[in-house]
């Protein structure tokens, strides 16, 4: 990025005013007196996503009522049998027998049971992901074929690890998850530049050896996604940046610039991938798309916001609405002053940007119709902590808090934030903090699974040691799991006796 840091330093005060110029409370954006049916909104897709959301959330919302009922029957003579029958009927799986068998002596460990149910419900959602997601996957327009038509064989997305962005692909961006779309979340969208260079190199090798169909002349696209809260900008923004929206933008943009520089310095001028910067207002799931210029450079002040597009095009027919969006993009590209760039973005990038903006209008209306215009919980409401590498099989807002860990020492800050969040969500109610330690492996690499299991064990032991008071008092429960990047094993639980060799 050319003089990015200097530009921010010079304009910091004025920029803060622009980024914070949001309403004190986000409201339903449908104008009074209108029926609210936008011509570009895919109502059928919204309904399918709503059914998916309801189905997956029901697996978790059923846990507490079921455990309350089981707690009430724990002194019955045939308690274990009755409890298992009730769990199978209401949850679809059995409870760990060892937690039930001695209930008549020590009483039920409800914290351990709750954690076990959360892990099992998540594994159930992973197992059923194919059938759960099939109805909406087949209807989403931003498919692998569309992305390739825009000139991109791979789209690598790094959102913030905040749980509110876990529905980024299928809900907010309406992009089909697949092998061509990589999602790696990091706190504050501060992705690992060296790791991304390695990912880019591998995909380029796949492309050059014919491993990516149609990718002979296509490019690699890196997207960074920051987030902010329009309702409570000082409290519900990105915790990694102190809820300072400007810092979130600056940090994500700096990482994109570092990635381009790293690849060009290593492989030569012109080798760098295209980049895109997107902001998400997590209150409403609206987006800001920052437009690259002809050189691929991104100016943080040159963006188009779907809130404005939705309001402006409501009531137009589809053709007029699309024309308005295209005109808004063109005007933004020609902006001068702080938002000025050098020329227009490429045709492929423009096609992608226009489709992203249009697709997000459906998500705006999804939030309006299925969440009363704004999410009821603006902050954290996750069910568990995922430590290690995120399993990307369940696409739903606030399902888990994610802490990217290579080692606990490196990821200590993220884990501490997660433990603090769940101290409020769980510990204050006497419930244990569930932590899923998850890593991927490649079945193409001999010994890969065994090493992934060993890594799980090391990280689990380190977490239990770091939070020894919680672990010792039964308020921290870890479950290990591994997934094969190229095979069918997904989020397979690992116990302490697993040698890593089995599937």
Order of alpha helices (4+ residues) and beta strands (2+ residues): alpha-alpha-alpha-alpha-alpha-alpha-alpha-alpha-beta-beta-alpha-beta-alpha-beta-beta-beta-alpha-alpha-alpha-beta-beta-alpha-beta-alpha-alpha-beta-beta
